[in-house]
Amino acid sequence: MVGNILTGLVALIHCYIVYLEMVLWDTPRGHKAFNLKPDFASASKVLAANQGLYNGFLAAGLIWGLYLGAGGFQIKIFFLLCVAIAGLYGAATVGRKILFIQTVPAVLAIAAVWLGW
């Protein structure tokens, strides 16, 4: 139960990231969320949308795993690991904040799913 709630939370976080990257990137809200200058945001809008699409696939995989219930154990673990690894890479290359927004929730969800909580 706790594992599914945490997995759902990670999926929701990624749905919001999709919205930020694909819709709000070149707006004041997007600038604030990602600490962007308007000229950079405008120039990188297409790249951000592509990145948002990939985050959408992560969210879709997590939702798929939740939909399958107990049969989705391996799918949830796989996509949560993908999220955690992407978060580690983002924290190392972009900013430490990603570690807390993406990696920590994913690792907590992995633990809860793995332990059958």
Buried (B, 14 or more C-beta within 10 A) or exposed (E): EBBBEBBBBBBBBBBBBBBBBBBBBBBEEBBEBBEBEEEEBEEBBEEBBEBBEBBBEBBBBBBBBBEEEEEBBEBBBBBBEBBBEBBBEBBEEEEEEBBEBBBBBBBBBBBBBEEEE
